[in-house]
């Protein structure tokens, strides 16, 4: 919720990206109807030592709609041209896209209100 110390944008972007992968918002491969959702449980042993345990749950994702996005390729190919394409979007959406560490291959992104704006602007073609 709040950072108590300075942290680089790149480190924050990596943390956010990993969270998106863990929650199934972004999939590196074509999404399946049953997905793994990762969460972390705080545990304390008999000596008071606190640790985090990773929990993987299977969830039904058949109602979730994804779209294939190739932003990593487009940024790598010609960043200036891609940034020019982003002028179609609101500043917050531009910053959001440029702030994530897109891989050099296609990813599948959960369609939400933000992604719908990208589609409506013509940045992504369904």
C-alpha positions as CSV (number, residue, x, y, z in Angstrom):
1,X,0.0,0.0,0.0
2,X,2.8,2.4,0.9
3,X,6.5,2.4,0.4
4,X,8.6,3.4,3.4
5,X,11.9,3.6,1.4
6,X,12.9,4.6,-2.1
7,X,12.5,1.9,-4.7
8,X,13.3,2.0,-8.4
9,X,10.5,2.0,-11.0
10,X,12.0,-1.2,-12.5
11,X,11.8,-3.0,-9.2
12,X,8.2,-1.9,-8.6
13,X,7.4,-2.9,-12.2
14,X,8.9,-6.4,-11.7
15,X,6.8,-6.8,-8.5
16,X,3.6,-5.7,-10.2
17,X,4.3,-8.0,-13.1
18,X,4.9,-11.0,-10.9
19,X,1.7,-10.2,-9.0
20,X,-0.2,-10.1,-12.3
21,X,1.3,-13.5,-13.2
22,X,0.4,-15.0,-9.8
23,X,-3.2,-13.7,-10.0
24,X,-3.8,-14.8,-13.6
25,X,-4.2,-11.3,-14.9
26,X,-1.3,-12.0,-17.3
27,X,-0.6,-15.4,-18.8
28,X,2.6,-16.2,-20.7
29,X,0.9,-19.0,-22.5
30,X,-2.6,-19.4,-23.8
31,X,-4.9,-19.4,-20.8
32,X,-6.7,-22.6,-19.8
33,X,-10.1,-22.9,-18.2
34,X,-8.4,-24.1,-15.0
35,X,-5.6,-21.9,-13.8
36,X,-3.2,-21.8,-10.8
37,X,-3.7,-18.8,-8.5
38,X,-0.8,-18.1,-6.2
39,X,-1.2,-16.5,-2.8
40,X,1.0,-16.2,0.3
41,X,0.0,-17.1,3.9
42,X,1.8,-15.6,6.9
43,X,2.8,-18.2,9.4
44,X,4.4,-18.1,12.8
45,X,6.3,-21.0,14.4
46,X,6.4,-21.9,18.1
47,X,9.5,-19.6,18.6
48,X,7.7,-16.6,17.1
49,X,9.6,-16.6,13.8
50,X,7.3,-15.3,11.0
51,X,7.5,-16.7,7.5
52,X,5.5,-16.7,4.3
53,X,4.2,-19.9,2.7
54,X,3.3,-20.0,-1.0
55,X,-0.1,-21.5,-1.6
56,X,-1.2,-22.5,-5.1
57,X,-5.0,-23.0,-5.7
58,X,-6.7,-24.3,-8.8
59,X,-9.5,-21.9,-9.9
60,X,-12.1,-22.0,-12.6
61,X,-11.2,-19.3,-15.1
62,X,-13.6,-20.3,-17.9
63,X,-15.5,-17.1,-17.5
64,X,-12.4,-14.9,-17.9
65,X,-11.7,-13.3,-21.3
66,X,-8.1,-12.7,-22.5
67,X,-6.5,-10.9,-25.4
68,X,-3.1,-11.5,-26.9
69,X,-0.8,-8.5,-26.5
70,X,2.5,-8.0,-28.3
71,X,3.7,-4.7,-26.6
72,X,7.1,-6.2,-25.8
73,X,7.9,-6.9,-29.5
74,X,6.6,-3.5,-30.5
75,X,8.6,-1.6,-27.9
76,X,11.8,-3.5,-28.8
77,X,11.2,-3.1,-32.6
78,X,10.7,0.7,-32.5
79,X,10.1,2.4,-29.2
80,X,9.6,5.8,-30.6
81,X,6.9,4.6,-33.0
82,X,5.2,2.6,-30.2
83,X,5.2,5.7,-28.0
84,X,3.6,7.7,-30.8
85,X,0.9,5.0,-31.1
86,X,0.3,5.5,-27.3
87,X,-0.7,9.1,-27.9
88,X,-4.2,7.7,-28.7
89,X,-4.5,6.8,-25.0
90,X,-5.0,8.8,-21.8
91,X,-1.8,9.7,-20.0
92,X,-2.5,7.3,-17.1
93,X,-2.9,4.4,-19.6
94,X,0.4,5.4,-21.4
95,X,2.3,5.4,-18.2
96,X,0.8,2.1,-17.2
97,X,1.9,0.4,-20.4
98,X,5.3,1.9,-20.4
99,X,5.8,1.1,-16.7
100,X,5.4,-2.7,-17.1
101,X,8.3,-5.0,-18.1
102,X,6.7,-6.5,-21.2
103,X,8.5,-9.6,-22.4
104,X,9.7,-10.0,-26.1
105,X,6.9,-12.5,-26.8
106,X,3.1,-12.3,-26.8
107,X,1.3,-12.4,-23.5
108,X,-2.4,-12.9,-22.7
109,X,-3.9,-10.1,-20.7
110,X,-7.2,-10.3,-18.9
111,X,-9.7,-8.0,-20.5
112,X,-10.9,-5.4,-18.0
113,X,-12.0,-1.7,-18.3
114,X,-8.4,-0.5,-19.0
115,X,-7.8,-3.1,-21.7
116,X,-11.2,-2.3,-23.3
117,X,-10.0,1.3,-23.6
118,X,-6.9,0.1,-25.4
119,X,-9.0,-1.9,-27.8
120,X,-11.5,1.0,-28.4
121,X,-8.5,3.3,-29.1
122,X,-7.3,1.0,-31.9
123,X,-4.0,0.2,-30.0
124,X,-5.0,-3.5,-29.9
125,X,-6.9,-5.3,-32.6
126,X,-9.0,-8.2,-31.5
